[in-house]
Amino acid sequence: MDRNKHHGLELVELRLKALFLAALDGDAKAYQAFLHALGQHVRAFLRRRLDRWPDDVEDVVQEVLIAVHNGRHTYAVDQPLTAWAYAIARYKMIDHLRSRSAYEKTHLPLDDQAEMFSGSDEETTHARRDIMVLLEQLPDRQRLPIVHVKLHGLSVAETVALTGLSESAVKVGIHRGLKALAKKIQGILDENRRPHLAAGE
């Protein structure tokens, strides 16, 4: 995977995980935003994979989102959310293709996680840009742990050495920073919805 694609995947991971963790804490708006964002990635991925059956795409998207909802308690918070969601989406897609008796004829690489979460559609591109802007708005004690651990893949110990923060401060910074990101993402989503609501009035 090239560096830009990897970085894009990490930004998507950051956005989705912030929303999902806030949702697990009982934030209903964050959960709606998470399902909407995940649905966009899954939909774009399935359109490429189910191009012979475009009318089936939305049904499979809904199956994936229902499976994510029903299995949300199985997610281990220390694991990448995108990998967990991709495994569910791929399983549902294969299951659907088997029902179409087309699985044997379909090439399904095992490394499509990056493809699913690095779509080039306009909204995904805007979402990545928004994440970078929002990260800059966080205090250093939250921004630096997230950037080093979640984006650059460093360990907590390496981040301690780089930043001078304690190990507990790094862990707390990530936890609080992800929550703060979720709230900021919701703010952007709410702002984006208002013009549509006004137009419909």
PyMOL commands that set and color helices and strands:
alter all, ss='L'
color gray80, all
select helices_A, chain A and resi 3-24+28-49+54-70+72-74+81-99+103-105+113-116+122-137+140-151+156-163+167-200
alter helices_A, ss='H'
color red, helices_A
deselect
rebuild
show_as cartoon
